[in-house]
């Protein structure tokens, strides 16, 4: 019997160790199941958050498209207003050549009108100076007496008498 006791004892201990190990592993499996359940819950929360963010992105994209459409309309209106202002500036300044008036904004058009007026003023001054310089009096020149200031008294007397020498 001593052999039987020895033989049973190792089997009994082995059985107890196996049972303890099985219980420990079952505990670990239960713990892992809890962690998986928590992770699954977290994944579900994250999926819901992602879906919510996706819907927000769609909403923002729609808002962006609407804003772009409004901005395009505003830009078109602005371009029409600038074109109308340019036409008005051309009508208001008949002395300015319309090709000199340009610009994409009202300020640009105002600057081009001022530059055109300055250019026209300079051209006008140049033409007036040229006209004055090339002016020829109408008719015969005026008769003026000869300048006798350079003559000696004797030459003056002789000139007055009408004699030449």
Residue pairs with C-beta under 8 A, 6 or more apart in sequence:
81 106
82 103
82 104
82 105
82 106
82 109
85 106
85 109
86 101
86 102
86 103
86 109
89 101
89 109
89 110
89 113
90 96
90 98
90 101
93 101
93 113
93 116
93 117
95 120
96 113
96 116
96 117
96 120
97 116
100 112
100 115
100 116
100 119
101 109
101 112
101 113
101 116
102 108
102 109
102 112
103 109
103 110
103 111
103 112
148 156
148 159
151 159
158 164
158 165
